[in-house]
Every structure is written in C-alpha cells, then in structure tokens.
Amino acid sequence: MDKTKAAPRRLLGSRRFWSSIISVITLIIAASRPELEEHLDVLAPTITTICVTLVGGYIIEDREPAKNAGLNGKDDRHESNAA
C-alpha cells in the first residue's frame, strides 16, 4: 500500500489526534465566549492538562503491547543462556 495514502487514514483514526483537535476546539469556544472570559485563566490550563493526560495515556497504552512483546523475547533468550 502507498504510504502517502495510509498516513491520512492513520491520522484520522488516531485517538491522540482527535483528542487534540477536540481540546483545541474547546479552547477556541471557551476563549470566544464573553461569559467565560473571566474564567479563562482556569479553563485553559485545565483543558490543556486533560488533553495532555489523555494523549499521554494513549501513548502508554499503545506502547504496552510492544513492550510486553519485547520482554517475552528477552526472557526466552535470557532463560536459554542461563541453562
């Protein structure tokens, strides 16, 4: 499959991408609403923190299967060397 066609599909299917987009849209809406203007100093860091936490959690979740697969391979080699 052509990599140039696969990249946009991966991006549009990414939870990290959509979490970031929704957070930016939420920040824009909060900044544009006059009644929320006085609370923006609290809302902006809160929305940003939630987004960063979500994306970080997704990264950890995505790396865990790869890490476990790598550890299984290392354990097998390590046990065979010990014998």
Helices and strands as residue ranges (DSSP letters): H 3-12, H 15-32, G 34-39, H 40-82
